[in-house]
Amino acid sequence: MTMSLETGNRIWSVLRPLGWIAVGLALLAPAVAMRVTTEVQWTTTDFVFAGVVLVGAAAIVELFAWRVRHPGARIAFGLFMVAVVALVWGAAID
């Protein structure tokens, strides 16, 4: 199954804002959790680290998508960056 460039661009126009919303929600979740429970105790440094990792990864995906027009490559690279962020996040927690 091949995807046309036009269809891929329509998919990307939906995924792009959803990705930025996901970044915002990922940063908002611990702030809300800190209000609800005492088990989550993030410092300013934790929020800065998470912001740099999440916004940095999203910005790299944006730059890649700006340069590469193939929709499959955009989605594959986005998923790759999600995996990289998960690995970095997991290593930072340990």
SETI-822112 format. One line per field, with one value per residue (C-alpha): residue in one letter; chain; x, y, z. Coordinates in steps of 0.2 Angstrom, whole numbers, plus 5000, padded with zeros to 4 digits. Last residue first. Layout:
REM SETI-822112
rest: A_... .
kette: A_... .
xx: X_... .
yy: Y_... .
zz: Z_... .
//
This chain:
REM SETI-822112
rest: D_I_A_A_G_W_V_L_A_V_V_A_V_M_F_L_G_F_A_I_R_A_G_P_H_R_V_R_W_A_F_L_E_V_I_A_A_A_G_V_L_V_V_G_A_F_V_F_D_T_T_T_W_Q_V_E_T_T_V_R_M_A_V_A_P_A_L_L_A_L_G_V_A_I_W_G_L_P_R_L_V_S_W_I_R_N_G_T_E_L_S_M_T_M .
kette: A_A_A_A_A_A_A_A_A_A_A_A_A_A_A_A_A_A_A_A_A_A_A_A_A_A_A_A_A_A_A_A_A_A_A_A_A_A_A_A_A_A_A_A_A_A_A_A_A_A_A_A_A_A_A_A_A_A_A_A_A_A_A_A_A_A_A_A_A_A_A_A_A_A_A_A_A_A_A_A_A_A_A_A_A_A_A_A_A_A_A_A_A_A .
xx: 5084_5073_5085_5088_5069_5067_5082_5075_5057_5064_5073_5058_5047_5061_5060_5041_5043_5056_5044_5030_5040_5048_5031_5025_5039_5042_5059_5066_5052_5048_5065_5065_5048_5055_5070_5058_5048_5064_5070_5053_5052_5070_5072_5055_5058_5075_5067_5053_5065_5076_5061_5059_5047_5039_5026_5022_5013_4997_4984_4994_5010_5000_4994_5012_5017_5004_5007_5024_5017_5001_5011_5022_5006_4998_5013_5012_4993_4997_5008_4998_4983_4993_5004_4989_4984_5002_5002_4986_4993_5010_5001_5002_5007_5000 .
yy: 5026_5040_5048_5032_5029_5047_5045_5028_5035_5051_5040_5029_5045_5051_5034_5036_5054_5047_5034_5046_5058_5044_5038_5055_5059_5077_5078_5094_5102_5085_5083_5101_5097_5081_5090_5103_5089_5081_5097_5101_5084_5083_5102_5102_5086_5093_5110_5101_5091_5105_5115_5101_5086_5078_5065_5053_5068_5066_5077_5094_5085_5075_5091_5097_5079_5079_5096_5092_5077_5087_5100_5087_5078_5094_5097_5080_5082_5098_5089_5073_5081_5091_5076_5065_5078_5079_5060_5060_5073_5064_5048_5033_5017_5000 .
zz: 5186_5182_5170_5161_5158_5152_5140_5133_5132_5123_5110_5107_5104_5092_5082_5081_5074_5062_5056_5054_5044_5033_5029_5024_5012_5012_5021_5026_5036_5043_5050_5057_5066_5072_5080_5088_5095_5102_5110_5117_5126_5132_5136_5145_5155_5161_5165_5174_5184_5188_5195_5207_5205_5220_5215_5230_5239_5229_5221_5218_5213_5201_5192_5190_5185_5171_5164_5156_5147_5143_5134_5124_5119_5113_5102_5095_5092_5083_5071_5069_5060_5047_5045_5040_5027_5021_5019_5009_4998_4996_4991_5002_4995_5000 .
//
